[in-house]
């Protein structure tokens, strides 16, 4: 929704590439005053804390993988070092710009991810996983509404397990991801945009989860006790170890686990650098060529916020900040939905 609104009002209506521009059909010229300042400020805070949370969680998962594979101590000190390293690489990428830095890292990351996906698919049993992909996709479409219904159900596990943290985390990423997608989508029709941004990536994500999740489920079914021991589930559940415990049962576990650690780190590097560019664009009033010093500030500040939250309270602090920024931005998203309808109706009248 954010990406479509920004693309529509920036490219079709000639407004600046900023969140406030999406509200022009609703507030008119007031978007250039305090109304727009409040909207952009909420977008900056939502993006900042969403990315800081991701950096913190990414550092925890990378540290868990390094500990599991190489015996590196699993503590806050190592996680802070990882955040500093991720921020430093992201800073270099930010300085090189969208094409020279962000694009190159993203393409490298996607190639490595696809190679790992193919490896797990064929070594864990392609036929069973592909069959499970279609069956579980159908089951999800059939059960999502009944499982989410809070009334008249004895089993509330899904509803209660689908916590506000995940909801707020995704909401907090919407300004950053939306603006980034809008920047690279100029020239597409709305139909092409929806297909390339919503349908295809969603199916790819579902397939990714089907491959890795399906492989892990097959291992648990085949050896429940052994799988639990490897994932450290019996003593205390450690979800950050799930990927590495699953890879251990496949060939070349040392190599694939190392690749998994690299992927985790580079995924968060690409999130940090592109997120910093987006925050820079918002705070510059929609300018995509803001001063370099401003890019450096936001990239560095983002890493410092992640470190402060991690040291201050760990995962609970990261989750609390995401929820506190995701909630107010939800109201903005609802207004954006209204603005898109108004904007598309005006497009139809003009044609």
Secondary structure as UniProt FT lines:
FT   HELIX           2..7
FT   HELIX           8..12
FT   HELIX           19..23
FT   HELIX           24..27
FT   HELIX           28..32
FT   HELIX           34..70
FT   HELIX           76..97
FT   HELIX           98..102
FT   HELIX           103..124
FT   HELIX           126..148
FT   HELIX           157..161
FT   HELIX           164..183
FT   TURN            186..187
FT   HELIX           190..194
FT   HELIX           195..199
FT   HELIX           200..222
FT   HELIX           224..230
FT   TURN            231..235
FT   HELIX           239..241
FT   HELIX           242..248
FT   HELIX           253..283
FT   TURN            284..285
FT   HELIX           292..313
FT   HELIX           315..350
//
